Amino acid sequence: MKPLTWVALSVVDDEEPARPLPKLRFQMRLPDGSTRTGALDGQGYVLVEDIDPGRCWVELKDIRRGFTR
């Protein structure tokens, strides 16, 4: 059995200073092909634990080009 790992995601805007983008919905495709969905917390952060090592792909559902808050 492979040891499991984790991935953390923090999303901020491109302003100076950077501000977190809270509550964005996400979908994450994990190295084993499964997906996890959820929402970032109030600080624009999420921690996904107990996953196989490898690449993850993330799609932010509520963000679009030119998005501002």
C-alpha positions in Angstrom: 0.0 0.0 0.0 1.3 3.4 -1.0 1.6 6.1 1.7 -1.1 8.7 1.4 -0.5 12.4 1.1 -2.4 15.7 1.0 -2.8 18.8 -1.1 -3.7 22.4 0.1 -5.2 25.1 -2.1 -5.2 28.8 -1.3 -6.8 31.2 -3.7 -6.2 35.0 -3.6 -6.9 37.9 -6.0 -4.1 39.7 -7.9 -4.5 43.0 -5.9 -1.7 44.4 -3.8 -2.0 43.3 -1.0 -3.6 40.0 -2.1 -7.0 39.2 -0.6 -8.4 35.7 -0.2 -11.3 34.6 -2.4 -13.6 32.8 0.1 -16.3 30.3 -0.5 -15.5 29.5 -4.1 -16.7 26.1 -5.2 -14.1 23.7 -6.6 -13.8 20.3 -8.2 -10.5 18.5 -7.8 -9.6 15.4 -9.9 -7.2 13.3 -7.9 -4.3 11.1 -9.1 -6.5 7.9 -8.8 -9.1 9.5 -11.2 -11.7 10.2 -8.5 -13.0 13.6 -7.8 -13.7 15.7 -4.7 -15.9 18.7 -4.6 -16.5 21.3 -2.0 -16.0 25.0 -1.3 -13.0 27.0 0.0 -13.3 28.3 3.5 -13.7 31.9 4.6 -10.0 32.5 4.0 -10.0 31.0 0.4 -8.3 27.8 1.6 -9.0 24.0 1.5 -7.0 21.0 2.6 -7.7 17.6 0.9 -6.1 14.8 2.9 -5.6 11.0 2.4 -5.0 11.0 -1.3 -2.5 9.1 -3.5 0.7 10.9 -4.5 0.6 12.5 -8.0 -0.9 15.4 -9.9 -4.3 16.9 -9.1 -6.3 19.1 -11.4 -8.5 21.8 -9.9 -11.4 23.7 -11.4 -12.8 26.7 -9.7 -16.6 26.8 -10.4 -17.5 30.4 -9.4 -14.6 32.3 -11.0 -14.5 33.6 -14.5 -12.3 35.9 -16.6 -12.4 39.5 -15.3 -13.9 38.3 -12.0 -13.7 41.0 -9.3 -15.0 41.3 -5.8 
